Amino acid sequence: MQALRGTGVALVTPFKADLSVDIDAFGRLIDFNLGNGVDYLVVNGTTGESVTTSPEEKAQLLAFAKERIAGRKPLVYGLGSNDTNYVLEQIKTLNFTGVAAILSVCPYYNKPSQQGVFLHYTAIADASPVPVILYNVPGRTGINMTAATTLRLAQHPNIIGTKDASANMEQYMIILEERPEGFLVISGDDMHTVPLISVGGDGIISVLANAFPNRFSRMTRLALEGNFAAAGALQRSFGKINPLMYEEANPVGVKLALQQAGICDPYVRLPLAPASDSLVQKVQEAAAPLLK
């Protein structure tokens, strides 16, 4: 699906001081990103604190995003679990009108075998009325979905790509070399965007682009156009701020940057803790030149 090449943004979920969803700020975030060149938006991903939002809040966020985006760009919805049946039941209840695809995380905590991963995704893809993007993130799930399993799943007609955050370039290249035509290989690591595109990748689903959509989407476009000198310079410009996004867990860092950009407050829900004074200062210093 060519509409999902380029820069996708894993949107944060803004909260108010009482930790209720700040829907007005969510609207500003959507407009900010769509007005600054991103190619599509992801709602209810890990960066959106999906593990601590209620089913009612998830439904509210999805309905609001559909209305606010209004077809301007594709919308991808995060729908995953370590309970396959839970995902299948959610698929039965969701209104997929306006949803281009679902992004489904590799099962976590259970540590299934590769065959278990294959069967999990096959069941989801068989049931989903919209295409499925795999999401391999070993740092959160405790397992790596191998290149062999990814390529096996890529044969399913309703599985259109993978977001891979393994940071394993050899794995990326095996998938790229053997993928079927049209199967998307998307970086799940902001700092691997240009390197992955340089060997044939299709783009990124980004954390940093929440706060820096213009710079980040420009970087991705330049890389996809083959201008790796200019894209590489922009990639390097994120070198100082990127580690700060994860120093006290995502999305603590990027919400600080969004506060600095005037988009939303930095509140997160437990068990994530508010940013330390040290992190606040470091993000302010690193973000300032990128927000000019």
N, C-alpha and C positions, 0 to 999 in steps of 0.2 A: 504494500500500500504506500504509494509514493508520497501521499499527503503527510505521512508520519516520518519522513526523512527530515533531517535538520535538527532544530532545537525544540525539544519538549521540556516543559517545566513541571517538576513535581511540586505543586503548590503547597505552601504551608497553610495551616488552618489558624487564622488569627483568633485570639481570645481577648476578652475584656479583663479588667482587674478581678472580677468575681469568677473568672475562668469559664464564663459562658461564651458561646461562639459569637464573634464580632462580625456579623454578616455585612455590615457597611464596609469594614476594612477588607473583607474578602472581595467585595465588589471593586474596591480601589486596586487591589492586587491583580485581579483579572484584567482590568482596564490598563493598568501600568504595563503588564506584560504584553498584552495584545497590541498596545500602542507603540511598543518598542521592538517589534520585529520577530517575536518568537513564532514558531510554526504550529505548535499545539500545546494543550494544557492537560496535566494529569491531576485529577481530583481524588483524594482519599488514598494517597500513597503513604509510604513510610514517613516522608517528610511532612505530610499532613497530620501526623500523630493519629493515624487510623486506629491504633490499638487502644486509644483512650477516648475516642469519640463514640457516642451511643448510636444505635441503629437509627433513632429519630434524627440525630444530628447529621448522620451520613446522608440520610434521605433529603434533609433540608439543604445541605451543601450541594448535592448533585442537582436538585431541582433548581436552585438558585444559579448554579454555574451554567446550566443549559440555557436558562432565560437570559443571563447576562452575556454569555458568549454569542448567543443568537445566530449560530451558524457561521460566525466570522472565521473561526479556525476549528479544527477537530478537537473533540473532547475525549480523553481516555479516562476510564474509571478504574481505580485500584480495587480489585476484588480477589482476595486470597486468604488462605488459612492453612493450618496444619491438620484440619479436619475436612477431608474431601466432601463429605456429605453436607457440611455447613455451606460450602461454596455452591453446591448443587441446589440446595434449598433457597439460597439467596438469589440465584439465577432465576428461579421460578417466580420470585416476588418483584424483581426490579423492572422498571419501565426503561427499556433500552433505547427509546426514541431519542435521537440526538447524541448517542454514544457511538463513537467510531470503533472502539475496541476496548477490551479489558486488559489490564496489566495484573498478572497473577503471580504472586511471590512463590518461590520454591518452598515446599513444606518445611517448617522450622521445628526445632525441639525434638520431634519424634525421631529424627535422623533415619529416614527411610533409605532402603537400598535404591540403586539407580532404577531397578525395575519398578519399585514403588513410586518413584518420581514420575516415571513414564506413565504408569497406570493412572496416577492422580491427574496429570495434565490431559491425558486422553479422555478421561471422564468429563472434565471441565469443557474441553473443546467440543466434545460430542453434544453437550447440553447447551452451550452458549449460542444465543442467536446472533452474536457479533463476534468478530475475530478476536483471537487471544494472542497476547504477547507474553512470553515467558519472562520471568525475572529471577536471575541467579545472583544471589548476594550472600556468599559464604560467611562474611563477617557477621551477619545477623542470624543466619539460619543454622549454622554449624555444619553444613554440608556443601559440597560443590557439585552442581549439576555439570557433568562432564561434557566435553565436546561430542562424544559419541551419543550420549542421551539427547543432547540438543538437536543433533542432526537427525536422529531417529524421530523425534517429535516434529521436526521441520517438514516431514513428509505428510503430516496431517493437514488436510485442506483448510482447516479453520485455525491453524496456528501460523501466524504471519511473521513472527520475528522473536527476537530475544533481547532483553535488556540485561547485559552482563556486567556485574560489578565485581568480578573475580580479580581484576587488575592483572590478569595473566595473559600477556600478549601472545604467547604460544597457543593458548587455548583459543583466543580470538581468531588467530590466523588459520587454525585448523577448520573452525566453523566457516570462516569466509571462503576458504579454498573449496569446501565440499558442500556448501549450502545450495539448496535448490534455487532456481531463478525467482527473484522477487522476495526472498526471505530476508527480513531486515535484521541487521546486527547493530545494536544500539549500545553505546557506552553507558554504564551506570556509575561511572567515576568521572567527575568533571575534568580532572587533570589528564585523563586518557582520551579526551575528545579528539584532539588533533592527531595524536599518534594512531588511534584506531581508524580514523578516516583516511590517513595516509596509506594504510594497507587494505582499504576497500570498505571500511565501515560506513554506516548510514547516518550517524549523528549521535545525539546525547539526550537522555532525560536527566535534567540538571537540577541541582540544589542551588548553586550560585546564581543561576539566571533569575531566580525569584527577585533578587535585589539589583542585579546588573544585567537586565535583559538585552539592552541595546548592544553593549560590548560583547556579551557572550554569544548572542545570535549572529552578530557580525563575524566573530571569530569562526563560528561553525560554517557560515556561508562561504567565507574565504577558503576554508579547508576543502569544502565540497567542490569549489571551483578550481581547486588545484593550486591556489596561491598559498603555499605552505610557509613562505617567509613571513608574510603579513599575519597569517593565522598563528604561526608559532610565537610571534612577538606578543600577540594578545593572550595566548595561552600562558606565556611566562609572566604576564602582568598579574595573574591570579595566584602566583606562587606563594606569596606571603599570607594572603587571606584564606586560602583553601584549608590549611590545617586547622585554622581557628573555628571552622564550621563544625568540626568533630571533636575539638578539645574537651568540651563538656557535653558531648552528645548532640547529634542532629535532632531537631532544628534550632537548638539554643543559639548557635552562632549566627545562622542566617536571619533569625528573627531580630537580632541586634542590628544587623546591617539594614534590614527593612525599616526598623525604627529610625535609623539614621537617614534613610531615604524618605521618611515621612509617610510610609504606607500603613504600618500597623504597630501596635505595642509588642513588646518582646515576651509576653507571658506564655508559659508552657505548663502543661499539666503533670502532676506527679505520676510516676516516680522521677520524671525529669525535674531537676532543680533549677531555680532561677540562676542566671549567669552570675559568676563571681565578679567582683569589682575589677579584678585583673583582666578577665576576658573582655569585659565592657571596654576597658581602655585600649586593649590590643586591637579589638575589632574596629573601634573608632579610628585608630591610627591607620590601619590597613585599608579600611573602606574609603577613607576620605579622597585619595587620588583617583579611585575608580568611579566615584560618584560625580566627578567634575564634568 
